[in-house]
Amino acid sequence: MDQLLLDAIGFPVRSGTLSRNAEEPGVHSWSIEIYCEESPPLDYRNWPDDRTEQTLDWLAGARPYLYSQMLPLPVRSPDELVGQTYSFPQSPEDEPADWDRGEGWLFFALYLFEHDLVYPMTVSFTKRQGTKYRVKAAGRYPCNETQLDLRVETWLDWVENPRLT
């Protein structure tokens, strides 16, 4: 089963999509969206009354949504992504920004109960099966004065933008 991991807590992946945003000359802007279900170990509805509180219990009931909606990947077709790894080492505190924000946004966001940026991030496209693309992503999720390791490996459905054909 595909899952998104925050440290050792796994969230089953429900679905994921890969799409290319509206075409503009010289701009290659992509979207990746990964939707998850609640973590089975954090099913608070089935916790015994005498259960000891754990560090990541605050994630109980969360259905993570990991996304980047303006990712600047320098390819025109999803097939060109296979076998490629992209690193996004930037921090939101990097100023002045060394990229043109008009072309894209180098960050992923993780929505748990509200959204926060995930950085640095590495994304690899490992294979293709029909209209599905296998992706591995890893990064750091800063929260509550600490950082959690974020890892996900899943299939993304290619969603073709009719304006690009």
C-alpha atoms as one frame of an Amber mdcrd trajectory, in Angstrom:
protein
   0.000   0.000   0.000   1.282   3.461  -0.874   1.599   5.799   2.049   2.841
   9.161   3.196   5.076   8.944   6.259   5.552  11.670   8.845   8.433  10.267
  10.847   7.165   6.714  11.540   3.427   7.460  11.240   1.943   6.226   7.963
  -1.077   7.677   6.172  -2.507   5.561   3.322  -2.532   7.402  -0.008  -6.065
   7.640  -1.404  -5.161   9.259  -4.745  -2.639  11.433  -6.502  -2.514  13.501
  -9.661   0.096  15.017 -11.940  -0.827  17.780 -14.361   0.723  20.574 -16.311
  -0.611  24.082 -15.799  -1.701  26.423 -18.585   1.022  26.888 -21.148   2.854
  30.177 -21.301   5.879  30.759 -23.534   9.024  29.492 -21.783   7.180  28.467
 -18.621   6.789  24.868 -17.493   4.580  24.847 -14.413   3.353  21.531 -12.995
   0.972  20.419 -10.267   1.341  17.407  -7.992  -1.426  16.565  -5.541  -1.474
  13.649  -3.100  -4.539  12.929  -0.937  -4.273  10.641   2.090  -6.573   8.939
   4.559  -6.322   8.952   8.356  -3.485   6.953   9.893  -4.758   3.593  11.215
  -2.445   3.713  14.306  -3.920   7.136  15.126  -7.548   6.019  15.042  -8.469
   7.718  18.308 -11.998   6.258  18.129 -10.536   2.850  19.011  -7.950   3.905
  21.597  -8.299   2.232  24.991  -9.049   4.535  27.917  -5.700   3.778  29.560
  -3.597   4.463  26.442  -0.422   6.457  27.079  -0.257   9.698  25.091   2.256
   9.646  22.226   4.234  12.539  20.719   2.402  12.559  17.379  -1.118  11.959
  18.724  -1.990  15.486  17.602  -2.097  14.022  14.050  -5.097  11.845  14.972
  -7.955  12.459  12.570  -5.745  14.249  10.026  -6.035  13.403   6.332  -2.857
  14.874   4.865  -2.906  16.584   1.498   0.539  17.199  -0.024   0.643  19.482
  -3.022   2.638  21.827  -5.183   0.556  23.698  -7.684   3.215  25.705  -9.555
   6.258  23.433  -9.600   8.807  24.603 -12.218   9.849  21.339 -13.873  11.798
  22.012 -17.111   9.965  19.522 -19.357   7.019  19.712 -21.727   5.677  16.170
 -21.314   5.180  13.872 -18.317   7.164  11.141 -20.114  10.249  13.380 -19.872
   9.949  13.285 -16.065  10.607   9.524 -15.797  14.114   8.868 -14.507  14.530
  12.463 -13.289  15.144  13.733  -9.757  14.586  17.356  -8.814  15.893  19.020
  -5.663  14.311  22.069  -4.110  16.710  23.144  -1.331  15.235  26.613  -0.898
  13.852  27.885   2.349  10.997  30.403   2.540  13.429  32.652   4.400  15.791
  32.820   1.376  15.782  36.428   0.229  16.247  37.702  -2.266  14.716  34.775
  -4.051  17.036  33.327  -6.672  14.194  32.170  -8.898  11.478  33.913 -10.843
   8.296  33.400  -8.845   6.346  34.257 -11.998   7.409  30.879 -13.375   6.514
  28.751 -10.414   6.782  28.064  -6.735   9.565  25.803  -5.486   7.727  24.614
  -2.401   5.361  21.860  -1.496   2.654  22.495   1.056   1.260  19.969   3.492
  -2.276  20.464   4.662  -3.079  18.742   7.945  -5.395  21.066   9.836  -3.975
  24.078   8.029  -1.234  24.292   5.429   2.499  24.660   6.016   5.458  24.543
   3.656   7.653  21.445   3.361  11.340  22.128   2.643  13.874  21.217   1.489
  12.256  18.698  -0.855  13.453  16.125  -3.376  11.132  14.593  -5.962  11.966
  11.593  -8.186   9.872  10.185 -11.016  10.813   6.508 -11.162   8.553   4.869
 -13.762   5.456   4.998 -15.896   2.592   2.545 -16.367   0.077   3.734 -18.931
  -1.131   7.118 -17.703   0.277   6.669 -14.187   3.627   7.978 -12.981   5.482
   6.658  -9.932   6.835   9.418  -7.707   9.029   9.407  -4.601   9.273  12.564
  -2.541  11.145  13.354   0.642  11.498  16.488   2.696  11.268  18.100   6.101
   8.081  19.362   7.674   8.787  22.032  10.311   6.174  22.004  13.058   5.858
  22.637  16.776   9.499  23.770  17.169  10.746  20.521  15.623  10.949  18.935
  12.185   9.356  15.743  10.952  10.731  13.663   8.095   8.194  13.459   5.301
   8.386  10.642   2.740   5.908   9.437   0.180   5.988   6.971  -2.675   2.893
   6.595  -4.812   1.385   6.505  -8.279   0.106   9.765  -9.754  -2.638   9.795
 -12.383  -1.811  12.023 -15.337  -4.574  14.598 -15.733  -4.235  16.202 -19.123
  -5.098  19.861 -19.347  -7.342  20.203 -22.429  -5.960  23.710 -23.065  -2.512
  22.228 -23.701  -3.483  19.774 -26.467
